[in-house]
Amino acid sequence: MAGEVVLREKVVSFLSELSPAARNMLIRKLEGSGSGDAVGEQMRVILEAARSFSGGRDSRPAETQPAAIDMKARIFAPFAVFMVDEKLVNKQRGWILRESIDTLWTFLCQEVLPEEFLEWREPRVSDDFTAPGALDKEVARLQALAFEKLVQRDRATQDEPKAHQRFLSRMGGETAYADFQDMVDMRGRLLALERLFTKLPTLSSGGDASDRLMIEPIQAYLSEMPGDRTWVAAGLCSRISTTATLARIATTLAGSQDAVDLRKSSGVPFIDIGLSMAERHIIRFQNQVRSDRANAQVTGEMRRFHEALRGLTTNLELENDSAWRARLSQLRRRFSEIIAGEIERILPVLRQALRVDEKSQPTDSDGAEALFQISVFATARLCRDSLAVNELLTRVTPSIDQMVELYARELPERLRRASGEYRSAALKAFDNLIAIAEHTNGEEYAAYLRRTRHNLLQPRSA
């Protein structure tokens, strides 16, 4: 036995130095030398080692662990196109908050049907569904059972306010309950909606030809099923690149661009969804500001908010409708207040990133925060038509320009004279100045500062 182990190790060591093609050729030659009892004991060990190493046709790979079944994901998969991560101030009908799915699932597993669902609380491996279609049938059964029992509980508490309030609380609150009601209303429509969505472009680019491919099937569908307009609008958010597509669908359904005509038509939910998409950009911006403050993501959400409002208002007079006018105003005000809170802090932040003296030297975090603030400021100037920050920008801009001009004169001289740690600090401040100036004065001015920096760093001639 010991000799067999040593032989196997030698074979593996030898095979490791061969190319895959050479190993396979060796295996074929070994297999051609005989089989069964005709193969000597040493030859058998060599052949088994070679097959094991190379994954030959007679090798026995280790059994792979079957994939765990995520029953929650499978049961709620038909609603995936309607799911969002952002909790709006006012629920958008047709959108289901992913958080609601989590609380609803917990409620099912722990209280409503623990005997059926508790074992599926977390994804798990099961050998019960090896027959073709068995798992799909079980998913359908559990989905039907879940909604049946939840609807029964809902109806049973309708006439008892305290019991109904407890039901809402256990389900996850008002938002989760509203999402549950949407799913109940959608369930019977899911197959028809899925057939419609398969006819639509995966992603509309917003051009006339692309939008026509989107509009025509929707118009035909809603002519037969006008009651589905909210669900159709809600399911489009992942398939469009601009809210202008929603505006075109709405005006086509209304036969008019006038807000009064739109309000009377099937186009209403498409405008509402467009406004809700703008609100999602506000929430994403706010989350980014509170977390990692990544410049690209934050300024990207600002631009996308701007584009969302432009897509809805360029060809539509939404201001002529009191409800849409109020919502537009609320969205602008809300986003502007968040952005203004950042811009109000910009002057001391920039100063901290640019000042170099005995008491103050910029750190890496000072530079990162200054770049974040100036990115927000510069993007707010580009998107000012969609915001309410004109007065703030008018007040702050001259001070920022003066600060850039001041340090553009001061830092080269300070870098020229500095040595040791002060030189490193001055260089860091100069780099911060270049990044800031690129946003405030443009690439040409930033390039001038880079050349100045380069010249200052050249070795001084004797």
Secondary structure, DSSP 8 states (H G I E B T S, - for coil): -HHHHHHHHHHHHHHHTS-HHHHHHHHHHHHHT--GGGS-HHHHHHHHHHHHHHT-TT----------B-HHHHHTGGGGGGEES---SS--TT-EEHHHHHHHHHHIIIII-HHHHGGGSS-B--STT-STTHHHHHHHHHHHHHHHHHHHHHHHTTT-HHHHHHHHHHHTSHHHHHHHHHHHHHHTTHHHHHHHHHHS-SSB-SSHHHHHHHHHHHHHHHHH-GGGHHHHHHHTGGGBS-HHHHHHHHHHHHTS--HHHHHTSTTHHHHHHHHHHHHHHHHHHHHHHHTT--HHHHHHHHHHHHHHHHHHHSS--GGGSHHHHHHHHHHHHHHHHHHHHHHTTHHHHHHHHH--SSS----HHHHHHHHHHHHHHHHHHHTGGGSS-HHHHHHHHHHHHHHHHHHHHHHHHHHHH--HHHHHHHHHHHHHHHHHHHHHT-HHHHHHHHHHHHHHTS----
